[in-house]
Amino acid sequence: MKWLAIATLWAGLLAGAHAADQAGSGQDDAATARQVLVLIHRLPEHFRADNAYAGTYGPGFGKSARQRLAAQLAHDYGLELTDDWPIQTLGMDCFVMRVPDRASVESVTAALSADKRVEWAQPMHVYEGKGRSLYATQPAAQDWHLDDLHELATGRDVRVAVIDSGVDRHHPDLAGQVAAETNFIDTETTPPEAHGTAVAGIIASRSDTRAGIVGVAPQARLLAIRACRQRPGGGAACNSLSLAKALDYAINQNAHIINLSLSGPYDPLLDRLLNVALAHRIAVVAAVDAAQADGGFPASKSGVFPVTDEPRGAIPAQVFRAPGRDVPTTGTADDWVFVSGSSYAAAHVTGLLALIQQLRPNLSIQPGNALVRSELGHIDACASLLQWADHRQGTCAAIETAKAGKH
């Protein structure tokens, strides 16, 4: 699988946006909207009031006097004085006051502005950084109309077993997305590893972050099962025993979908466990190995969803084509990377099946009935989801209607 390093410019933009989000995360936007800024004029440092001075505040209007005035204003208008800041360049002190829920922020601001003791008052406004996230570069955002899919389903509470290398559960896009984590490689704490983290991000990255990506099923619950060890260069290596332990665990944890972004030779033990998974109506998705005539195992197994990232060329009739080239996803150092390969195409299909599972929790998801695809094997994500939705509304329905009008 090919890994592409993310450009330095992207890294800087995303790191800056993430830092800004973290800095502002302690201040709830709703609470901020209930605050007003009250500006009180400060006398110049060189000014000495005498008996002839008839200014608004009177002589000796120092810091303590301004604070007393702010406290009096808060009392008069039924506000809570929460903070203050001297603005040297304007010669003013800025006092932050919270408006109670029963009062109108606009009315309180207008009354304070008309008060002769106040230079001016204004609401506390909220500003957002407009650094571009990676969502616009996700192939699924355009090819699969990801926003439109999420009008119908988000994969809410669907359990997806990611049998792979270690998943970085603390990545900003994956925080809170991992319902369970286990390690069948060693007894150490599961390390964040590139391949597993990238696969998990494509499936279930959160949709409420301001930087990064959006998973195909952002409300799915991940079972992060480490059965593979990271290899230098981006790949992952597993064996029969570790994968068998992982499959057994996933089945016993009542996974709805198992993602196997891996390939190798036929294995009798794994084949038997996959039979059990399929008998339990667990959907299994596997990456196709283009170097193998049958796509490799387990993609070649009947009942498994075989997925390739190859956008063109002849493929076996049962294979699904999904986005898998230059895909932005989660990295292991709170960053993002671009990846390519059938591992990541498989992750897209796993996410799409999670959306279908949410719509039809009792459906036995099979390769022959779950997804709509063209003759070339490309998945029509909107059509796939609409066939299981109770209503044909929203943008996906409009897209499909437009397609039908062209034929």
N, C-alpha and C positions, 0 to 999 in steps of 0.2 A: 504494500500500500504506500502510495506516495504522500509525503507530508510536505507542505509548503509553509515556509516561515512567514508569519504575518508581518506586514510592512511596519517599519519603525513609526511612521506617521500614525498608522492605525493604533498601534500600541500606546502611543502617547495620548491620543485623543481618548481612548477607552479608559486608560488609567486615570486620566484627569477627570473624566466624567464620573468614574466610580468613586474617586476620592471625594468629589463634590457631593455625590449622593450620600456617602457615609457621613460627611460633615453635617449635612442637613437632616439626617434621618431622625435625630432626637427632637426635632421641632415639627410637630404634626401640623399639616397644612390647615386643617380645620381650626386648630387653636390659634394659629397665626392670623387667620381671617377675622378673629374676634378682638384683635389688638389695634390700638390707635397710637400714633406718634404725636406727642405734644411738644412743640418747640417753644422754649422760653429764652428770651434774649439775655445775653450776658453783657455787662458793661465792659468797655475796653480796660485792659490791665492798668493803663496809665491814668484812667479817669479818677478824679477825686471829687465826689459830690460835696457841694456846700449848701448853705441855707437858701441860695437862689435856685437850686436845682428843683425842678417840678416834674421830673420824669415819672413814668408809670410806677416804677418799683420803689422809688425813694432812695435815700442815701444808704451806702453800706450794703448794697444788694449782692452779697457774696454767695459762695456755694451753698452754705447751710441755709441761707435765706431762700435760695431758689428751690432747694429740696423741700423746705417747709411749704413754699407756695405750691409745688407739685403735689405734695401730700394733701393740701387743702383743696386743690382742684379735683383730685381723685375722690375726696370725701364729698364735695359738692355735687359731683355728677354720678356718684355711686359706682366708681370704678376701682379696680385693683392696680396699684402702682407696682410694676414687676421689674423694671430695669431703668437705667439711665446711662447716658453717654455724652461726654462733652465734645462738641464739634468745634474745634479750635478755629478752623478756617472760616466758619460762618459766624463765630462769636455767639454761639447759642448752646444751650443744653437740650438734649433730646430725651424725653421721658416716655417710657413705654407703659401704656395702661391697658388693662384688659376690660372689655365691655361685657357685662353679664349677659347670659343667654336671653334674658327677658327683654333686653333693650335692643334698639336698632343701632347698628354700628354707624350707619349713615347719619342718623339723627344726632347721635352723640358727637360725631365729628363736626357737624354743622354748628352745634351749640358751642363747642369748645372754640371753634374758629372765630365765632362772634364775640367771645369773651375778651375783654380788653387786657386781661392779664396774660393772654397767650399770643405769641407771634403768629403761629398758625398751627393747625392740627390736620392730620391726614390719616387715612386707613393704612395699615401695614399691608403692603402688597407682596405677592409671592412671585418669584422669578425662577425660571428653569433654564438650565444649560441646554443648548441646542446642538451639542456635539452629535454627530451622526452615529447611530448604533449600527451593528452588523446585520440587522434584520433585512435591510434592503438588498444585501448581497447574498442572502440565502436563496438557493435555487428554488426551494419549496415555496418561498414567499410569492414568486411569480408563477412558476410552473404548476404548482398545486393550489394556488389561491389560498394560502394558509389563513389569512384573516377571515376569509369567507367560510372556510371549514370550521373555524372556531365559533362562528355564529350558531352552528349546529351542535357541536360537541367539543370538549376539551380533554376527554379521557379521564374525567373526574372519578377518582377512587378505583381505577382499573390497576391491578397489580401486574407489573411488568418485571420479569426476572432478566437481568442483564448478566449473563454468564460470560465473564471476560476477565481482563486484568483489573486492578484496583480502580475504584471510582473515587474521585475527589469530591466527597460529599460536602465540603466546606466552600467549594467554588461559589461565587456570588449567584450564578445562574442555577446552581443545584442545591443551594442551602434549603433544607426542609423538604427536599424531594425524595430523599432516600428513607423508606419505611423500615428497612432492615438491611444489615450488612453482615456478611460472614466471609471467612477466609479458609479455603481448602488447599492452599499452597504451603503455608507454614503457620506457626503459632504466634507470629509477630502481629502488631497492629497493622491493619490493612493500609498499605501506602497508596498515595494518589499516583496513578499510572496513566500514561498518555492514551493508550488505545481504549481502555474501559471508560475513561472520563469523556473522551470524544464521542463515543457511541451513546453514552448516557445523556450527554448534552443534546444531541440531535433528537432523541426520543422525548425528553421531558424537561428541558430547560424552562425555568419560570418565565411567565409572560409579563410580570410586573416590575421588571428592572428597566432602568433607563439606558443601559448600555448592554452590549452583548447580543445574544440571539434569543429566539423563541422556539421552544420545542414543538414538535408536531403534536404532542399530547401533553401540554404544560401542566395539567392537573392529574396526570397519572402518578402512581406511587411505585417507586423503584425498589426492587430487591437487588442490591448490589452484591453479586456473588463472585468472589475472586477465585477463579479456577485456572487462570493463566498468569504467566509471569511476563512482565514487559521485556521486550528485546530492544537492544540499541537500534535506532533507526525508525522506531514507531510501531513495529509489529508486536505480537504477543504469542507466547508458546504455551500449550496446554498438553495434557496427556490423558489417556483413557480413564485412569483412576480419578484424577481431579475433576474431570468433566462428569463422570458417573456420580460422584458425590454431589456435585452442583445440581445435576438434573434431579436426583433424588430429593435434595433439599427444596428445589423449586416446586416440585410436585406436592410435597408435604406442606408447603407454605401456601398452597392454593393459588398459585400464580395463574393469571388468566392468559398470559402470553409469555413465551420464552424467546429471547433474542440470542442467537448464536452467530455472531459476526466472525466466523471462523470456518475452516475447511480442512479436511484431511482424508485419510483412507477409511474404508468401511470398517466398522468396529461392532462386533456382535453384542457386547455389553451395552454400548451406547444405543444401539438399535433397539434392544429390548426395553430400555428405559424410555426411549422416544415413543415406543408403542404404548407404554403405560400413560405417558403424557397425553398422547392423542386420544386414547380411550377415555381420559378424564376431560376431554373437550378443551384441552389447552392448545392454543394456536402456537405453532413453532415456526420461527423465521430463521433462515440461514443464508449466509453469503455464498455466492457461486464462485468457484475457482475456474477462471477462464482457461487455465492451462490444462484442465481435465475435460475429457470428452463428455462425461456425464455431469460436469459441474462440481464434482467432489462430494464428499459426505460431510454433513448430513443433508446438503441441499438436494442431493439426488434421491433422497428417500421420499416415497409416496406419502402424501399428507402434509409434508413440510412446504412452506412458502420459500421457493428458491429465488434469490434476488441478485441482479447484476447492476453494475454502474455503467455498463457499456451503452452509450447513447445510440449507436448505430451498428449495423451488421446483423448477420443471421445469428439467432439464438434458438435453443430448443423451445418448442411451443409452450411448455409449462412454465418457463422462466418469466419473471416480472422485471421490467426495467423501472428503476427509480433514481432520483437525483443522487449522485455520488461523486461528482467532479468539482473540485475547488469549493468545498462546502465549509463555511465558517462554523466552528463549534468550540466547546469548552476545552481549555488547556489545563495544565497541572500547577500553574503558579498564579492563580487568580487572573489568568490571561485568556486569550482566545487564539486559535490557530486555524489554518485552512488545511483540509484533508481531502484525500481522494481515495476511492476504492469501493469494492462491493460490500465491505464491512459497513460502510456508512450509508450505502443504498439500502441495505437490510434494516438499518436502524430507522430509516424513513418509513418503511413498510410496517415495522413494528408499531411506530407511533400512529399510523393511519388505522391499523387494526384496533388499537386502544380506543380510538374515537368511535369505531363501529361497535366495539364491546360496550361502551357506555350507552349507546342508543339501543342496543339489543342485547342485554345481559344474558339472556337465555339462548342466544344464537350459537349454534355449533359452527364456528368460523372455519371454513374449508377453502383451500386454494381455488376450487372450482366455482365457488358461489359468492365469495366475499367481495371481490374487487372487479371493477369494470376496467377493461384495458383495450387498447387498439390492437390491430392485427400485428403490429410491430412489438407488442408487449409493453408499451408505455401505459402507465396507470393513469386513468382519469379520476383524480381524487374527488372532485365535486360529485361526479356521477356515482362513484362508489359509495359515498356517504349518503347521498340523497335517496338511494334505493332502500336504505334502512331507516330513514327519517319518517316520522309520522306525518309531517307536513312538508310541502315543497315551497318554502318561503325563503326570503333572504337573497343575498347576492349569488350564491351557488345555483339556485333555481333559475335566476335570470341568465347566468352564464350558459347553463344547459339549454335553456329556451332559445338563446341566440345561436347556439351550435346547431340545434334542430332546424332553425330557419334557413341555415346555409345549405342544407342538404335537399 
